[in-house]
Structure formats: structure tokens, C-alpha cells
């Protein structure tokens, strides 16, 4: 299985107007401590909580990090509703940190660049209102009108039929090849029972992310109310979350192989594997528009045949599969590669049919934020006719060992 990794390199930094360019360099030496936090996305209370956990601010939100260099790695904007107070706090901390011998470095993420370029698709109305001017409503409407008009013109150029606009929402899932959440809930060594999880601090990448949703599902399955009996903090990627667990900044987090090996070596408690717990979730799927499927039946069938054959290749060719994993994961440790490979064998099905409970889990998560999702059924989003045709031909049974 081939995996493409897209790395976003953040190069542009923001500095307070009072800081002269000659005071800063591209390379800093003798820095006693560096703390990096990313993907805040307007989550102001959680951002302050993480800064306190890291010892960067006190209870009055004043800089307490001394000579620490705090790096905000971007993506302050979008999705959340309290971007402005996050930015104002950062700008104030820049001056306070400098006076104490520390620094605050704010980098541009892809969401900052998107906003600069006029791509406002992830800007919530609450967030937009915080920066509103007398002409903001006009700007907002003009932007979204231009996007919809552009999509309509592109559709008409390609298909020559006004009704094709409906196709833009006519998306269906034709296969689900990971129908669970590929995580394990791991806790510190001192936590010996599920009851001890109550009231503890949990790390996710960011609030509202898949890792956050995964954690909340796992906690509910374990009898822990994530809204009332857990403190959930957006820490960052898997490596950052694991580091927070090792340092004691949090009590538990969700990880995927091969970090499960390190967790066992450090005697952390692997509380539950989502896959082994039977948690269903349409995590990875293949989707098409209904219009494309109706007009390109053979292309869809051939693509699915190739995809199923690829999954069979993984099972039949361990060494070749390990080599591909090693290349794309940039990993050479045999034990870690074996752990990842064995995990893939557990979660990759031979016949990647979508299941109602997997799709329903997605709908339930969406409906908690958008009640309109409750009116839909899993069957509204799936079309298994193509996979069923391949299956009934005997192709799947033939290629799998």
C-alpha cells in the first residue's frame, strides 16, 4: 500500500512591530528550552490551559516561562470561534517574554495563508464577526457568490447541462477500507483501572479532530463521560501527544502503531484498542459522484479491482509491503514495521463494504454539531453496487489468499 505524505513547511514568521529586524536571526543558539504548540484554531480556553501546563503563563495569563522560547507553529485561524483573543494574547506575550529573556515566535500555517489569499471556507460566522467592519458582509457574500458561480460555470463548460449543479452534492461512498478508528487509548503507568480515568487530562491533536472524536467515543464505551469526567486538551500531532504523556503533562492519549511498542516499553497501560473493542467508524473510504459512476461504470469497476488487488498484495507479500512502509514512514526499525504491518492486517478487510453502523457513527458525530444530519440514513451516502458486482464475479475470493 502506497502512502503519500504531504509536508507543509512553515517559513514565514510574525513579529511585534516594536521588534527590529536586526534583533532577530534565522538561527538561535543557547536556548534553554523550546515549547512548540500548533493548530489552535480559535480554541482560546484550551490554548490557555496548554500554556499553563507548559509553565508559560500564570493564573493571570502573564508570561511565566522565563527564558523559554515559545513557538506557535501556525493555524491559529479558522474552525474555532475565539481566534481574536488567541492573537491578542500572543501579541501581549511577545513583549512580556522578551522582557524576561524569552521569546514568542508565531509562524504562518496553511490556514493563515488561505485567509490572506481570500479562501474563507473554514471561517465560522462567529469568528468572522470578531473582525467585522462595515463592509464585511459585502465581502463575505461576494466571496462565496464568486466560488459558487465559478463552480457552476465549470460544470456547465464540462457537461453543458444546468442540472449538473446537483451533481456537486451527489457524492456516494463505494467502499470503506478502514471501518474502525486506528487508535489505541494509552494511559500513564499509575492508572490501573478505567475508574481512575475519570477526571484525568487527555491529549488529542485539536478539539473537533478525528483523534478528539475517537477519544470521546472510547471514553463513552468505557463508561466515562467525556464532557463531564475528562479534561481534553489539543496538544498536536501523535508525537507531541506522546511526549506530553511521557512528561506527565497529560494522563492519557490516543496513539497508533508503531508508538504502541514504545508505550509498552515505557510500561504505559494500553487501556483499549478501538479495533479490538469493536468500535465502528467509516475512517477511510473511496467516494465518487453518482453522475461519474453512471457515466463511467467500467472505470469505477477497474479502479476497485485494482484497489482490492492492492489490499490482497499486502497480505500475500509481507517483505515487499514492509519495504513500502519503510519508505513512506521513513522508518527502518524492523520491530516497528512489523507492528504496523500486523495492525494493517487486522483492520484492512478482504471485502471493503461500507457498514451501516460505521456510517451512522459519522452521522452521530456530525449531528451533535449540526442537528440537520439526524434526518439522513447511512444508505443515503453509500452505493455498493460496484463492489457487489466485483464480489459476485468471484474476483475478490480469487485474489485473496
Number of C-alpha atoms within 10 A of each C-alpha: 16 10 10 8 8 6 6 8 10 12 9 10 14 11 16 14 8 8 12 9 9 6 6 10 8 4 5 8 6 5 11 10 12 13 15 16 21 22 23 27 25 22 23 20 12 18 22 18 16 19 19 18 15 17 15 22 20 14 10 6 15 15 23 20 23 19 18 21 22 23 17 21 20 23 22 28 29 24 22 20 20 22 23 17 15 19 16 10 15 17 17 15 22 21 18 19 23 17 13 14 12 23 22 25 17 25 20 19 22 16 22 17 14 15 15 10 9 12 15 16 14 15 18 15 13 14 19 19 13 13 10 12 11 7 8 13 12 10 13 14 10 11 15 14 12 11 13 12 12 12 14 17 15 13 19 15 11 9 12 11 10 12 11 16 17 11 13 13 10 15 18 20 21 25 26 25 21 22 26 22 26 21 20 24 21 25 28 21 15 11 17 13 11 14 11 11 22 17 16 15 19 27 29 27 23 22 22 15 12 14 23 21 17 22 25 18 19 25 21 12 13 15 13 20 16 18 11 9 15 17 16 23 23 26 28 20 18 18 13 17 24 24 14 21 22 17 10 13 16 24 22 30 27 28 24 17 20 18 17 22 15 13 21 13 9 12 13 20 19 18 20 18 19 22 18 11 13 11 19 20 25 22 16 13 16 14 16 16 15 18 15 14 19 10 10 11 11 12 12 18 17 13 11 19 18 12 17 22 17 16 21 21 17 20 17 14 10 14 12 13 18 19 14 17 20 16 13 13 13 9 14 13 10 11 11 18 21 17 15 19 20 14 16 18 13 11 16 18 16 18 18 21 20 26 17 15 15 20 23 19 17 17 21 14 14 14 15 11 9 11 11 11 15 13 8 12 13 16 15 12 15 21 20 16 12 18 22 13 12 18 15 10 11 10 14 18 14 11 16 17 10
